[in-house]
Amino acid sequence: MTNQETTKTGKLIVFSAPSGSGKTTIVRHLLTLKELNLEFSISATSRERRGTEVNGKDYYYLSLQEFKNKIKNDEFLEWEEVYRDNFYGTLKTEVQRIWAMGKNVIFDIDVSGGLRIKRKFPEQTLAIFIKPPSIDELKIRLKNRKTETDDKINMRVAKASAELATAPLFDVIVVNDDLEKALKETQKLVSDFVNS
């Protein structure tokens, strides 16, 4: 994807945040608003499918070798090895698929991936960081999910501190201390951006 190819295409809206900040809830809400003309970017991963996850809906599931081949062939807009041999990334074909539909791309993506997209397409990307009211509140939200062990929660909280340090690199920081307010704020930001 060259910059020339992208000038006649849609916008990119990146949402990044520490786990438990509410970004997925916000992204899901924005996707219901037809006037924003958004389509969700499905990430690729080398990790195993979990539970009821569906290929092409939750993720594009690739073998470790397939993933590495696509890296070598420069098929990713961004990618990262999150844990050893556990890769996640955005395929260039995914963004092209959405733009071919005449829609804007919305990402629910980790901090480093979000910043890579912003660096590649500075004019076309709105990068929004969703910030929890505090680390303590984040810990409470993660515990209330009842989906992870205390060790996993502590790991996520430790990672959150590093992620929060990157917040100033984003275009906008939205503090999610009141979900209704955060939904209204992000809706206005995205609406103004896609209509500019």
Secondary structure, DSSP 8 states (H G I E B T S, - for coil): --HHHHTTS--EEEEE--TTSSHHHHHHHHHT-GGG-EEE---EE-S---TT--BTTTBEE--HHHHHHHHHTT-EEEEEEEETTEEEEEEHHHHHHHHHTT-EEEEE--HHHHHHHHHHSTTTEEEEEEE-S-HHHHHHHHHHHT-S-HHHHHHHHHHHHHHHHTGGGSSEEEE-SSHHHHHHHHHHHHHHHHT-
